[in-house]
Structure formats: structure tokens, C-alpha cells
Amino acid sequence: MWNEVQETVDYIKKRTGFTPRFGVILGSGLGGFADDIEIEHSIPYNELPNFPVSTVEGHAGRLIFGKIGGNAVVAMQGRFHYYEGYTMQQVTFPVRVMKYLGVETLVVSNASGGVNPFYHVGDIVILYDHINLMPEHPLRGKNDERFGPRFLNMSEPYNLALISKAKEIAVTQGIDVKDGIYLGLQGPTFETLAEYRMVKILGADCVGMSTVPEVIVARHMGMDCFGVSVITDIGDSDGVGSVSHAEVLEAAAKAEPKVRTLIKELIVQG
Ligand code: HPA
């Protein structure tokens, strides 16, 4: 893994000469954030050695390099999900690459189903913690100490200073935000009503199929993380349980301008 990561990093460095400080992973329906970047380079995943290739609808599949307010950013337009059949090592490979390109702060966005009764479709939720119920762990197996420690402290998966800053930005920009705990399941089915209830009982506010592995691996390498989720459907026992991928994309697209502003300002001020 170490050698593959370094090989991919070397390839990108030679091709772009770019050193990003911020990494951004764009979730379902949130890929338009790329328009906020003054793009200097763009590399489709299939041109990157060792990179998996993205398949899911709504994900373009390229790495974008550029500036936001003078700060250097690399953004993944399209991420890899465990449910697509990738291993956890593949899902998190781009995060490892980001680290060795120079990224110190990882910003992750996603779409999720809300189970907190105070949430509504279209809400923007700043994540302050997560519950990992994915069936496989990205750090399982022999630990490579060059990346990080065997037994990783996960008491602050989402950086508290970044959360405070994002909340200040939200106030200044007039963006209504909530905060919450994200629970990661493998999917690809949306939850049954009983499963949504379980998610709520377990103490989470929203549920989705991504983010948790990337954040674990970023923390493994000492990167600070910021996570933001768009509530695209409400999964409670009174709900109609009719969520579809199209509805998720639609709700995410509606909230996108606000999420974009939030992330953009976070980077500009970073
Ligand atoms: N469940 C899981 N993943 C999701 C959901 C959901 O309700 N909405 C968007 N991604």
C-alpha cells in the first residue's frame, strides 16, 4: 500500500507540480462545488495509477487541483463506496494520496437520511461525531506505522476548531445549520423503517453509506477532518419509506449552494 500511494503521489506531483493543503470529497449531488475552484489541473481517475474507477450515478470521477481564495485544494469529484464492491483500502486510497500530496485538512460532504426528529429534508448538518457500523474496517490488517498508529484515538474524528469556524461562517452567511452524529452503514439499500429506528435508538442523527472510512483513514494519518451532510430524506417510522436515489440527488442539489458557500469560506479562511 505504501509504495502504491507514493507512486500515485509521484505521478500527480510530476504531472501537476501542485501542493494542496485542503482535500475535499464531494458527495452525491454536491459535485458542483468544483465550479468554485479556480481549476489548474484535472485528472480523470482512470489516468491515475493505482486509482479505482468510479461507477455510481452522480459522480464524475476526477481529481481537481486548484485554488480557492488563494488556498491550494484538491477535490475528489466522485468518491468510492464500499457498496460498489471496492475494498476499504480502495475506498480510502485517495485520502492516503491526498495526505502525501500535502493535504492537512480533509473536508467531506455527503447526503444522508435524517432520523433526528428536528431535521427536515434539505437541512445542512455539521458532523461532530460518527458511529461506525460498516462491516469492514479500513485499518484492519497489518498496520503500517509510516501511515499512523495501530490503535488510533478516535475521540475527535471531526476537528472541533473547524466545527466552530464553520458555525461562525454559517451565522455570518445566514446559513441555517444543525449539528449531528452520522452513522455509517454499507448500503446499497436504503434502510428499512426498523433500521432507521435502530439508527435513532443507537444515538445517531443521520445515516449514510460513506464518509466513515475516509475520516478514519484521514485521522490515522493525523489529518484534521470536517464533515457536512445534507439531509435528503427523513427515515422515521412515520415516514412513507419511499426514498429513491433521484430524490436524494434532487434534495442534495437544492442544498448545494449553501454547502458550497460553507466549504468555500472554510477554505478561504483556512
Ligand atoms: N440512508 C442511507 N444513505 C443515504 C440516505 C438514507 O436514507 N439518504 C442519502 N444517503
py3Dmol code that shows the C-alpha trace and the ligand (Angstrom):
import py3Dmol

protein = """\
ATOM      1  CA  MET A   1       0.000   0.000   0.000  1.00  0.00           C
ATOM      2  CA  TRP A   2       2.757   2.458   0.980  1.00  0.00           C
ATOM      3  CA  ASN A   3       4.545   2.032  -2.359  1.00  0.00           C
ATOM      4  CA  GLU A   4       1.331   2.361  -4.358  1.00  0.00           C
ATOM      5  CA  VAL A   5       0.414   5.562  -2.541  1.00  0.00           C
ATOM      6  CA  GLN A   6       3.878   7.029  -3.167  1.00  0.00           C
ATOM      7  CA  GLU A   7       3.743   6.001  -6.830  1.00  0.00           C
ATOM      8  CA  THR A   8       0.411   7.767  -7.326  1.00  0.00           C
ATOM      9  CA  VAL A   9       1.648  10.813  -5.421  1.00  0.00           C
ATOM     10  CA  ASP A  10       4.824  10.963  -7.560  1.00  0.00           C
ATOM     11  CA  TYR A  11       2.738  10.723 -10.735  1.00  0.00           C
ATOM     12  CA  ILE A  12       0.480  13.599  -9.652  1.00  0.00           C
ATOM     13  CA  LYS A  13       3.391  15.743  -8.478  1.00  0.00           C
ATOM     14  CA  LYS A  14       5.221  15.282 -11.799  1.00  0.00           C
ATOM     15  CA  ARG A  15       2.077  15.984 -13.809  1.00  0.00           C
ATOM     16  CA  THR A  16       0.831  18.992 -11.832  1.00  0.00           C
ATOM     17  CA  GLY A  17       3.625  20.287  -9.582  1.00  0.00           C
ATOM     18  CA  PHE A  18       0.785  21.097  -7.207  1.00  0.00           C
ATOM     19  CA  THR A  19       0.846  21.010  -3.395  1.00  0.00           C
ATOM     20  CA  PRO A  20      -2.693  21.146  -1.963  1.00  0.00           C
ATOM     21  CA  ARG A  21      -3.322  21.981   1.689  1.00  0.00           C
ATOM     22  CA  PHE A  22      -7.029  21.153   1.654  1.00  0.00           C
ATOM     23  CA  GLY A  23      -8.632  17.966   0.400  1.00  0.00           C
ATOM     24  CA  VAL A  24     -12.327  17.913  -0.427  1.00  0.00           C
ATOM     25  CA  ILE A  25     -14.508  14.878  -1.078  1.00  0.00           C
ATOM     26  CA  LEU A  26     -17.745  15.778  -2.803  1.00  0.00           C
ATOM     27  CA  GLY A  27     -20.811  13.697  -2.013  1.00  0.00           C
ATOM     28  CA  SER A  28     -23.858  12.739  -4.079  1.00  0.00           C
ATOM     29  CA  GLY A  29     -25.334  15.746  -5.883  1.00  0.00           C
ATOM     30  CA  LEU A  30     -22.674  18.073  -4.453  1.00  0.00           C
ATOM     31  CA  GLY A  31     -20.122  17.859  -7.250  1.00  0.00           C
ATOM     32  CA  GLY A  32     -20.892  21.412  -8.457  1.00  0.00           C
ATOM     33  CA  PHE A  33     -18.512  22.685  -5.789  1.00  0.00           C
ATOM     34  CA  ALA A  34     -15.836  22.167  -8.432  1.00  0.00           C
ATOM     35  CA  ASP A  35     -17.110  25.397 -10.049  1.00  0.00           C
ATOM     36  CA  ASP A  36     -15.881  27.325  -7.003  1.00  0.00           C
ATOM     37  CA  ILE A  37     -12.328  26.198  -7.623  1.00  0.00           C
ATOM     38  CA  GLU A  38     -10.022  28.127  -9.931  1.00  0.00           C
ATOM     39  CA  ILE A  39      -9.034  24.905 -11.629  1.00  0.00           C
ATOM     40  CA  GLU A  40      -5.402  24.449 -12.573  1.00  0.00           C
ATOM     41  CA  HIS A  41      -5.387  20.722 -13.277  1.00  0.00           C
ATOM     42  CA  SER A  42      -7.964  17.996 -13.591  1.00  0.00           C
ATOM     43  CA  ILE A  43      -7.162  14.300 -13.810  1.00  0.00           C
ATOM     44  CA  PRO A  44      -9.775  11.605 -14.512  1.00  0.00           C
ATOM     45  CA  TYR A  45      -9.425   8.712 -12.089  1.00  0.00           C
ATOM     46  CA  ASN A  46      -8.724   6.271 -14.907  1.00  0.00           C
ATOM     47  CA  GLU A  47      -5.488   8.148 -15.704  1.00  0.00           C
ATOM     48  CA  LEU A  48      -4.168   7.798 -12.167  1.00  0.00           C
ATOM     49  CA  PRO A  49      -2.009   4.769 -11.407  1.00  0.00           C
ATOM     50  CA  ASN A  50      -3.496   2.524  -8.680  1.00  0.00           C
ATOM     51  CA  PHE A  51      -6.762   4.510  -8.527  1.00  0.00           C
ATOM     52  CA  PRO A  52     -10.070   2.645  -8.560  1.00  0.00           C
ATOM     53  CA  VAL A  53     -12.602   3.876 -11.158  1.00  0.00           C
ATOM     54  CA  SER A  54     -15.893   5.459 -10.047  1.00  0.00           C
ATOM     55  CA  THR A  55     -19.158   3.941 -11.259  1.00  0.00           C
ATOM     56  CA  VAL A  56     -22.107   5.425  -9.380  1.00  0.00           C
ATOM     57  CA  GLU A  57     -24.547   7.884 -10.984  1.00  0.00           C
ATOM     58  CA  GLY A  58     -23.962  11.488  -9.907  1.00  0.00           C
ATOM     59  CA  HIS A  59     -20.208  11.066  -9.571  1.00  0.00           C
ATOM     60  CA  ALA A  60     -17.982  12.363 -12.354  1.00  0.00           C
ATOM     61  CA  GLY A  61     -14.771  10.649 -11.290  1.00  0.00           C
ATOM     62  CA  ARG A  62     -11.854  13.041 -11.395  1.00  0.00           C
ATOM     63  CA  LEU A  63      -9.355  14.783  -9.175  1.00  0.00           C
ATOM     64  CA  ILE A  64      -9.420  18.557  -9.431  1.00  0.00           C
ATOM     65  CA  PHE A  65      -6.500  20.764  -8.410  1.00  0.00           C
ATOM     66  CA  GLY A  66      -6.833  24.485  -7.982  1.00  0.00           C
ATOM     67  CA  LYS A  67      -7.208  27.461  -5.680  1.00  0.00           C
ATOM     68  CA  ILE A  68      -9.968  28.826  -3.514  1.00  0.00           C
ATOM     69  CA  GLY A  69      -9.214  32.289  -2.176  1.00  0.00           C
ATOM     70  CA  GLY A  70      -5.516  31.652  -2.749  1.00  0.00           C
ATOM     71  CA  ASN A  71      -5.508  28.361  -0.856  1.00  0.00           C
ATOM     72  CA  ALA A  72      -4.491  25.208  -2.699  1.00  0.00           C
ATOM     73  CA  VAL A  73      -7.136  22.496  -2.894  1.00  0.00           C
ATOM     74  CA  VAL A  74      -7.503  19.012  -4.299  1.00  0.00           C
ATOM     75  CA  ALA A  75     -11.084  17.836  -4.720  1.00  0.00           C
ATOM     76  CA  MET A  76     -12.425  14.396  -5.470  1.00  0.00           C
ATOM     77  CA  GLN A  77     -15.378  14.749  -7.783  1.00  0.00           C
ATOM     78  CA  GLY A  78     -16.881  11.333  -7.171  1.00  0.00           C
ATOM     79  CA  ARG A  79     -15.885   9.043  -4.336  1.00  0.00           C
ATOM     80  CA  PHE A  80     -15.589   5.288  -3.954  1.00  0.00           C
ATOM     81  CA  HIS A  81     -18.202   3.488  -1.895  1.00  0.00           C
ATOM     82  CA  TYR A  82     -17.808   0.161  -0.188  1.00  0.00           C
ATOM     83  CA  TYR A  83     -21.173  -0.960  -1.623  1.00  0.00           C
ATOM     84  CA  GLU A  84     -19.777  -0.662  -5.143  1.00  0.00           C
ATOM     85  CA  GLY A  85     -17.580  -3.640  -4.347  1.00  0.00           C
ATOM     86  CA  TYR A  86     -14.332  -1.829  -3.597  1.00  0.00           C
ATOM     87  CA  THR A  87     -12.283  -2.936  -0.625  1.00  0.00           C
ATOM     88  CA  MET A  88     -11.958  -0.489   2.262  1.00  0.00           C
ATOM     89  CA  GLN A  89      -8.335   0.016   1.165  1.00  0.00           C
ATOM     90  CA  GLN A  90      -9.557   1.121  -2.270  1.00  0.00           C
ATOM     91  CA  VAL A  91     -12.303   3.306  -0.808  1.00  0.00           C
ATOM     92  CA  THR A  92      -9.743   5.189   1.271  1.00  0.00           C
ATOM     93  CA  PHE A  93      -6.790   5.113  -1.141  1.00  0.00           C
ATOM     94  CA  PRO A  94      -7.393   8.682  -2.410  1.00  0.00           C
ATOM     95  CA  VAL A  95      -7.274  10.002   1.170  1.00  0.00           C
ATOM     96  CA  ARG A  96      -3.836   8.433   1.610  1.00  0.00           C
ATOM     97  CA  VAL A  97      -2.744  10.034  -1.650  1.00  0.00           C
ATOM     98  CA  MET A  98      -4.069  13.434  -0.535  1.00  0.00           C
ATOM     99  CA  LYS A  99      -2.033  13.212   2.652  1.00  0.00           C
ATOM    100  CA  TYR A 100       1.251  12.709   0.808  1.00  0.00           C
ATOM    101  CA  LEU A 101       0.420  15.419  -1.705  1.00  0.00           C
ATOM    102  CA  GLY A 102       0.475  17.763   1.304  1.00  0.00           C
ATOM    103  CA  VAL A 103      -3.150  17.893   2.480  1.00  0.00           C
ATOM    104  CA  GLU A 104      -3.553  18.760   6.168  1.00  0.00           C
ATOM    105  CA  THR A 105      -7.310  19.258   6.312  1.00  0.00           C
ATOM    106  CA  LEU A 106      -9.921  16.959   4.790  1.00  0.00           C
ATOM    107  CA  VAL A 107     -13.409  18.277   4.079  1.00  0.00           C
ATOM    108  CA  VAL A 108     -16.001  15.600   3.411  1.00  0.00           C
ATOM    109  CA  SER A 109     -19.571  16.063   2.249  1.00  0.00           C
ATOM    110  CA  ASN A 110     -22.340  13.544   1.858  1.00  0.00           C
ATOM    111  CA  ALA A 111     -26.065  13.009   1.525  1.00  0.00           C
ATOM    112  CA  SER A 112     -27.800  11.222   4.375  1.00  0.00           C
ATOM    113  CA  GLY A 113     -31.128  10.160   5.754  1.00  0.00           C
ATOM    114  CA  GLY A 114     -32.243  12.079   8.839  1.00  0.00           C
ATOM    115  CA  VAL A 115     -33.582  10.323  11.928  1.00  0.00           C
ATOM    116  CA  ASN A 116     -33.364  13.266  14.321  1.00  0.00           C
ATOM    117  CA  PRO A 117     -36.978  14.467  14.685  1.00  0.00           C
ATOM    118  CA  PHE A 118     -35.847  18.103  14.379  1.00  0.00           C
ATOM    119  CA  TYR A 119     -34.351  17.532  10.929  1.00  0.00           C
ATOM    120  CA  HIS A 120     -36.026  18.361   7.615  1.00  0.00           C
ATOM    121  CA  VAL A 121     -35.186  17.492   4.037  1.00  0.00           C
ATOM    122  CA  GLY A 122     -32.585  19.965   2.801  1.00  0.00           C
ATOM    123  CA  ASP A 123     -31.054  20.593   6.238  1.00  0.00           C
ATOM    124  CA  ILE A 124     -27.312  21.025   6.413  1.00  0.00           C
ATOM    125  CA  VAL A 125     -25.748  19.106   9.267  1.00  0.00           C
ATOM    126  CA  ILE A 126     -22.255  19.713  10.567  1.00  0.00           C
ATOM    127  CA  LEU A 127     -20.951  16.382  11.780  1.00  0.00           C
ATOM    128  CA  TYR A 128     -19.330  16.272  15.198  1.00  0.00           C
ATOM    129  CA  ASP A 129     -19.080  12.511  15.575  1.00  0.00           C
ATOM    130  CA  HIS A 130     -19.890   9.246  13.862  1.00  0.00           C
ATOM    131  CA  ILE A 131     -20.786   5.658  14.609  1.00  0.00           C
ATOM    132  CA  ASN A 132     -19.006   3.095  12.500  1.00  0.00           C
ATOM    133  CA  LEU A 133     -21.318   0.211  11.638  1.00  0.00           C
ATOM    134  CA  MET A 134     -19.681  -0.590   8.345  1.00  0.00           C
ATOM    135  CA  PRO A 135     -18.992  -4.323   8.113  1.00  0.00           C
ATOM    136  CA  GLU A 136     -15.290  -3.904   7.379  1.00  0.00           C
ATOM    137  CA  HIS A 137     -12.701  -1.580   8.907  1.00  0.00           C
ATOM    138  CA  PRO A 138     -10.221   0.292   6.706  1.00  0.00           C
ATOM    139  CA  LEU A 139      -7.423  -0.210   9.242  1.00  0.00           C
ATOM    140  CA  ARG A 140      -7.947  -3.958   9.631  1.00  0.00           C
ATOM    141  CA  GLY A 141      -4.821  -5.956   8.863  1.00  0.00           C
ATOM    142  CA  LYS A 142      -1.135  -5.336   9.452  1.00  0.00           C
ATOM    143  CA  ASN A 143      -0.580  -1.724  10.490  1.00  0.00           C
ATOM    144  CA  ASP A 144       1.959   0.321   8.571  1.00  0.00           C
ATOM    145  CA  GLU A 145       3.413   2.664  11.193  1.00  0.00           C
ATOM    146  CA  ARG A 146       4.565   5.037   8.457  1.00  0.00           C
ATOM    147  CA  PHE A 147       0.915   5.938   7.970  1.00  0.00           C
ATOM    148  CA  GLY A 148      -0.135   6.007  11.606  1.00  0.00           C
ATOM    149  CA  PRO A 149      -0.649   4.086  14.855  1.00  0.00           C
ATOM    150  CA  ARG A 150      -2.197   0.651  15.331  1.00  0.00           C
ATOM    151  CA  PHE A 151      -4.664   1.756  17.989  1.00  0.00           C
ATOM    152  CA  LEU A 152      -5.958   5.087  16.844  1.00  0.00           C
ATOM    153  CA  ASN A 153      -7.624   7.520  19.216  1.00  0.00           C
ATOM    154  CA  MET A 154     -10.986   8.498  17.698  1.00  0.00           C
ATOM    155  CA  SER A 155     -12.198  10.919  20.368  1.00  0.00           C
ATOM    156  CA  GLU A 156     -12.204  13.862  17.940  1.00  0.00           C
ATOM    157  CA  PRO A 157     -12.919  12.488  14.473  1.00  0.00           C
ATOM    158  CA  TYR A 158     -14.212  15.883  13.325  1.00  0.00           C
ATOM    159  CA  ASN A 159     -11.984  18.780  14.309  1.00  0.00           C
ATOM    160  CA  LEU A 160     -13.611  20.999  16.940  1.00  0.00           C
ATOM    161  CA  ALA A 161     -11.891  24.172  15.778  1.00  0.00           C
ATOM    162  CA  LEU A 162     -13.156  23.610  12.226  1.00  0.00           C
ATOM    163  CA  ILE A 163     -16.662  22.969  13.560  1.00  0.00           C
ATOM    164  CA  SER A 164     -16.596  26.274  15.491  1.00  0.00           C
ATOM    165  CA  LYS A 165     -15.307  28.136  12.485  1.00  0.00           C
ATOM    166  CA  ALA A 166     -17.972  26.611  10.224  1.00  0.00           C
ATOM    167  CA  LYS A 167     -20.695  27.598  12.664  1.00  0.00           C
ATOM    168  CA  GLU A 168     -19.407  31.183  12.700  1.00  0.00           C
ATOM    169  CA  ILE A 169     -19.370  31.197   8.914  1.00  0.00           C
ATOM    170  CA  ALA A 170     -22.920  29.853   8.856  1.00  0.00           C
ATOM    171  CA  VAL A 171     -24.090  32.726  11.077  1.00  0.00           C
ATOM    172  CA  THR A 172     -22.256  35.336   9.007  1.00  0.00           C
ATOM    173  CA  GLN A 173     -23.580  33.926   5.738  1.00  0.00           C
ATOM    174  CA  GLY A 174     -27.125  33.449   7.038  1.00  0.00           C
ATOM    175  CA  ILE A 175     -26.992  29.694   6.500  1.00  0.00           C
ATOM    176  CA  ASP A 176     -29.072  27.612   8.859  1.00  0.00           C
ATOM    177  CA  VAL A 177     -27.050  24.619  10.087  1.00  0.00           C
ATOM    178  CA  LYS A 178     -27.686  21.831  12.531  1.00  0.00           C
ATOM    179  CA  ASP A 179     -25.132  19.524  14.037  1.00  0.00           C
ATOM    180  CA  GLY A 180     -25.236  15.810  14.453  1.00  0.00           C
ATOM    181  CA  ILE A 181     -23.840  12.310  14.591  1.00  0.00           C
ATOM    182  CA  TYR A 182     -23.568  10.300  11.364  1.00  0.00           C
ATOM    183  CA  LEU A 183     -23.968   6.559  11.357  1.00  0.00           C
ATOM    184  CA  GLY A 184     -22.278   4.676   8.537  1.00  0.00           C
ATOM    185  CA  LEU A 185     -23.883   1.572   7.036  1.00  0.00           C
ATOM    186  CA  GLN A 186     -22.702  -0.272   3.965  1.00  0.00           C
ATOM    187  CA  GLY A 187     -25.862   0.067   1.835  1.00  0.00           C
ATOM    188  CA  PRO A 188     -26.622  -0.075  -1.037  1.00  0.00           C
ATOM    189  CA  THR A 189     -30.232  -0.460   0.121  1.00  0.00           C
ATOM    190  CA  PHE A 190     -31.741   2.451   1.960  1.00  0.00           C
ATOM    191  CA  GLU A 191     -32.807   1.474   5.456  1.00  0.00           C
ATOM    192  CA  THR A 192     -35.985  -0.320   6.361  1.00  0.00           C
ATOM    193  CA  LEU A 193     -38.193   1.596   8.778  1.00  0.00           C
ATOM    194  CA  ALA A 194     -36.986  -0.698  11.547  1.00  0.00           C
ATOM    195  CA  GLU A 195     -33.387   0.073  10.622  1.00  0.00           C
ATOM    196  CA  TYR A 196     -33.991   3.843  10.664  1.00  0.00           C
ATOM    197  CA  ARG A 197     -35.479   3.344  14.136  1.00  0.00           C
ATOM    198  CA  MET A 198     -32.396   1.378  15.151  1.00  0.00           C
ATOM    199  CA  VAL A 199     -30.149   4.196  13.915  1.00  0.00           C
ATOM    200  CA  LYS A 200     -32.066   6.653  16.068  1.00  0.00           C
ATOM    201  CA  ILE A 201     -32.000   4.394  19.138  1.00  0.00           C
ATOM    202  CA  LEU A 202     -28.263   3.942  18.725  1.00  0.00           C
ATOM    203  CA  GLY A 203     -27.831   7.685  19.159  1.00  0.00           C
ATOM    204  CA  ALA A 204     -27.209   8.925  15.641  1.00  0.00           C
ATOM    205  CA  ASP A 205     -28.951  11.817  13.885  1.00  0.00           C
ATOM    206  CA  CYS A 206     -28.459  10.728  10.308  1.00  0.00           C
ATOM    207  CA  VAL A 207     -27.390   7.690   8.321  1.00  0.00           C
ATOM    208  CA  GLY A 208     -25.460   7.185   5.120  1.00  0.00           C
ATOM    209  CA  MET A 209     -23.162   4.917   3.153  1.00  0.00           C
ATOM    210  CA  SER A 210     -19.872   6.824   3.057  1.00  0.00           C
ATOM    211  CA  THR A 211     -17.594   9.209   4.970  1.00  0.00           C
ATOM    212  CA  VAL A 212     -16.762   6.992   7.970  1.00  0.00           C
ATOM    213  CA  PRO A 213     -13.925   5.054   6.255  1.00  0.00           C
ATOM    214  CA  GLU A 214     -12.381   8.182   4.739  1.00  0.00           C
ATOM    215  CA  VAL A 215     -12.450  10.025   8.061  1.00  0.00           C
ATOM    216  CA  ILE A 216     -10.915   7.077   9.930  1.00  0.00           C
ATOM    217  CA  VAL A 217      -8.057   6.859   7.455  1.00  0.00           C
ATOM    218  CA  ALA A 218      -7.529  10.628   7.445  1.00  0.00           C
ATOM    219  CA  ARG A 219      -7.324  10.591  11.245  1.00  0.00           C
ATOM    220  CA  HIS A 220      -4.930   7.631  11.049  1.00  0.00           C
ATOM    221  CA  MET A 221      -2.528   9.941   9.212  1.00  0.00           C
ATOM    222  CA  GLY A 222      -3.145  12.910  11.512  1.00  0.00           C
ATOM    223  CA  MET A 223      -5.275  14.972   9.138  1.00  0.00           C
ATOM    224  CA  ASP A 224      -7.954  17.280  10.569  1.00  0.00           C
ATOM    225  CA  CYS A 225     -11.426  16.474   9.287  1.00  0.00           C
ATOM    226  CA  PHE A 226     -14.550  18.488   8.658  1.00  0.00           C
ATOM    227  CA  GLY A 227     -17.760  16.685   7.680  1.00  0.00           C
ATOM    228  CA  VAL A 228     -21.014  18.115   6.399  1.00  0.00           C
ATOM    229  CA  SER A 229     -24.138  16.222   5.493  1.00  0.00           C
ATOM    230  CA  VAL A 230     -27.224  17.195   3.533  1.00  0.00           C
ATOM    231  CA  ILE A 231     -30.400  15.570   4.782  1.00  0.00           C
ATOM    232  CA  THR A 232     -32.030  14.254   1.621  1.00  0.00           C
ATOM    233  CA  ASP A 233     -34.785  12.172   3.178  1.00  0.00           C
ATOM    234  CA  ILE A 234     -36.343  11.542   6.550  1.00  0.00           C
ATOM    235  CA  GLY A 235     -36.278   7.993   7.742  1.00  0.00           C
ATOM    236  CA  ASP A 236     -38.568   7.692  10.689  1.00  0.00           C
ATOM    237  CA  SER A 237     -41.277   5.197  11.416  1.00  0.00           C
ATOM    238  CA  ASP A 238     -43.975   7.661  10.349  1.00  0.00           C
ATOM    239  CA  GLY A 239     -42.291   8.263   7.030  1.00  0.00           C
ATOM    240  CA  VAL A 240     -43.575   6.780   3.834  1.00  0.00           C
ATOM    241  CA  GLY A 241     -40.291   4.994   3.299  1.00  0.00           C
ATOM    242  CA  SER A 242     -40.270   5.888  -0.381  1.00  0.00           C
ATOM    243  CA  VAL A 243     -36.783   7.365  -0.688  1.00  0.00           C
ATOM    244  CA  SER A 244     -35.167   6.996  -4.106  1.00  0.00           C
ATOM    245  CA  HIS A 245     -31.734   7.850  -5.462  1.00  0.00           C
ATOM    246  CA  ALA A 246     -33.325  10.529  -7.689  1.00  0.00           C
ATOM    247  CA  GLU A 247     -34.882  12.216  -4.642  1.00  0.00           C
ATOM    248  CA  VAL A 248     -31.569  12.109  -2.831  1.00  0.00           C
ATOM    249  CA  LEU A 249     -29.820  13.810  -5.755  1.00  0.00           C
ATOM    250  CA  GLU A 250     -32.586  16.410  -6.061  1.00  0.00           C
ATOM    251  CA  ALA A 251     -32.549  17.338  -2.370  1.00  0.00           C
ATOM    252  CA  ALA A 252     -28.748  17.469  -2.352  1.00  0.00           C
ATOM    253  CA  ALA A 253     -28.714  19.706  -5.439  1.00  0.00           C
ATOM    254  CA  LYS A 254     -31.123  22.141  -3.747  1.00  0.00           C
ATOM    255  CA  ALA A 255     -28.925  22.444  -0.666  1.00  0.00           C
ATOM    256  CA  GLU A 256     -25.755  22.551  -2.727  1.00  0.00           C
ATOM    257  CA  PRO A 257     -25.280  26.346  -2.962  1.00  0.00           C
ATOM    258  CA  LYS A 258     -25.312  26.633   0.834  1.00  0.00           C
ATOM    259  CA  VAL A 259     -22.946  23.705   1.355  1.00  0.00           C
ATOM    260  CA  ARG A 260     -20.659  25.194  -1.260  1.00  0.00           C
ATOM    261  CA  THR A 261     -20.582  28.559   0.490  1.00  0.00           C
ATOM    262  CA  LEU A 262     -19.838  26.906   3.807  1.00  0.00           C
ATOM    263  CA  ILE A 263     -16.949  24.815   2.478  1.00  0.00           C
ATOM    264  CA  LYS A 264     -15.609  27.629   0.328  1.00  0.00           C
ATOM    265  CA  GLU A 265     -15.477  30.082   3.235  1.00  0.00           C
ATOM    266  CA  LEU A 266     -13.917  27.475   5.491  1.00  0.00           C
ATOM    267  CA  ILE A 267     -11.117  27.075   2.969  1.00  0.00           C
ATOM    268  CA  VAL A 268     -10.780  30.798   2.233  1.00  0.00           C
ATOM    269  CA  GLN A 269     -10.358  31.476   5.953  1.00  0.00           C
ATOM    270  CA  GLY A 270      -8.112  28.456   6.453  1.00  0.00           C
TER     271      GLY A 270
END
"""
ligand_1 = """\
10
HPA
N -29.874 6.117 4.073
C -28.619 5.833 3.690
N -27.925 6.579 2.875
C -28.479 7.693 2.404
C -29.782 8.049 2.755
C -30.514 7.218 3.620
O -31.676 7.472 3.961
N -30.047 9.215 2.114
C -28.945 9.541 1.404
N -27.991 8.621 1.574
"""
view = py3Dmol.view(width=600, height=400)
view.addModel(protein, "pdb")
view.setStyle({"model": 0}, {"cartoon": {"style": "trace"}})
view.addModel(ligand_1, "xyz")
view.setStyle({"model": 1}, {"stick": {}})
view.zoomTo()
view.show()
